Amino acid sequence: NAGVMQNPRHLVRRRGQEARLRCSPMKGHSHVYWYRQLPEEGLKFMVYLQKENIIDESGMPKERFSAEFPKEGPSILRIQQVVRGDSAAYFCASSPPWRGNLAKNIQYFGAGTRLSVL
Amino acid sequence: DAKTTQPPSMDCAEGRAANLPCNHSTISGNEYVYWYRQIHSQGPQYIIHGLKNNETNEMASLIITEDRKSSTLILPHATLRDTAVYYCIVRVNDYKLSFGAGTTVTVRA
């Protein structure tokens, strides 16, 4: 059973370009979460999606960032007009459908995409 | 979620047990204790979680004190590949994981 797959592993963009990060959840998982890790910091929650729905995007910057999880295909985190401050590692996690207490719902992480903005 | 306090770093000898402490003195009755680790340049890896009782799996053991104000993650026979940042997280009925600074564990040969 393949784990959470993220691609690309490394992405280099110039200021003003767009970055698209992809995440394929584990088989059977219908919930996807995106986290960002700035250099020398811990992971911060960005957004939580289910198929075709954004459930919570409270951690997303208000501008330039968007996320989707279409019915078919991977989840996409899109960053428009990137700036140097967007340079970070972006991690995707997935979990199975909830059953009861959310605190028992384990999130499994991918290897991340490291975005470098020149 | 309750806040956690972990030592910033610790060393461990290869082949010995590594005991990683975590304080969560404000934990509430329905909050779970989770442990993840992050090996350099990789994504966080789930290790173990528990509510009240001690837990063991193929990776580690989790010992939670009776008052639940602290816990210890035990890696029974540390290897060089266990060198990582270890995060102790407490979760209530929420999907957001809150990662602090964690403990940087260095396993030495």
HADDOCK unambig.tbl for C-alpha pairs under 7 A between the chains (distance, minus, plus):
assign (segid A and resid 42 and name CA) (segid B and resid 99 and name CA) 5.45 0.50 0.50
assign (segid A and resid 42 and name CA) (segid B and resid 100 and name CA) 5.61 0.50 0.50
assign (segid A and resid 42 and name CA) (segid B and resid 101 and name CA) 5.87 0.50 0.50
assign (segid A and resid 43 and name CA) (segid B and resid 99 and name CA) 5.59 0.50 0.50
assign (segid A and resid 44 and name CA) (segid B and resid 98 and name CA) 6.80 0.50 0.50
assign (segid A and resid 45 and name CA) (segid B and resid 96 and name CA) 6.33 0.50 0.50
assign (segid A and resid 45 and name CA) (segid B and resid 97 and name CA) 6.95 0.50 0.50
assign (segid A and resid 91 and name CA) (segid B and resid 43 and name CA) 6.71 0.50 0.50
assign (segid A and resid 101 and name CA) (segid B and resid 93 and name CA) 5.81 0.50 0.50
assign (segid A and resid 102 and name CA) (segid B and resid 93 and name CA) 4.76 0.50 0.50
assign (segid A and resid 102 and name CA) (segid B and resid 94 and name CA) 5.56 0.50 0.50
assign (segid A and resid 102 and name CA) (segid B and resid 95 and name CA) 6.20 0.50 0.50
assign (segid A and resid 103 and name CA) (segid B and resid 32 and name CA) 6.35 0.50 0.50
assign (segid A and resid 103 and name CA) (segid B and resid 91 and name CA) 5.54 0.50 0.50
assign (segid A and resid 103 and name CA) (segid B and resid 92 and name CA) 5.45 0.50 0.50
assign (segid A and resid 103 and name CA) (segid B and resid 93 and name CA) 4.92 0.50 0.50
assign (segid A and resid 103 and name CA) (segid B and resid 94 and name CA) 6.09 0.50 0.50
assign (segid A and resid 108 and name CA) (segid B and resid 45 and name CA) 6.96 0.50 0.50
assign (segid A and resid 108 and name CA) (segid B and resid 46 and name CA) 6.64 0.50 0.50
assign (segid A and resid 109 and name CA) (segid B and resid 43 and name CA) 5.75 0.50 0.50
assign (segid A and resid 109 and name CA) (segid B and resid 44 and name CA) 5.91 0.50 0.50
assign (segid A and resid 109 and name CA) (segid B and resid 45 and name CA) 6.60 0.50 0.50
assign (segid A and resid 110 and name CA) (segid B and resid 43 and name CA) 5.56 0.50 0.50
assign (segid A and resid 111 and name CA) (segid B and resid 42 and name CA) 5.01 0.50 0.50
assign (segid A and resid 111 and name CA) (segid B and resid 43 and name CA) 4.37 0.50 0.50
assign (segid A and resid 112 and name CA) (segid B and resid 42 and name CA) 6.88 0.50 0.50
assign (segid A and resid 112 and name CA) (segid B and resid 43 and name CA) 5.88 0.50 0.50
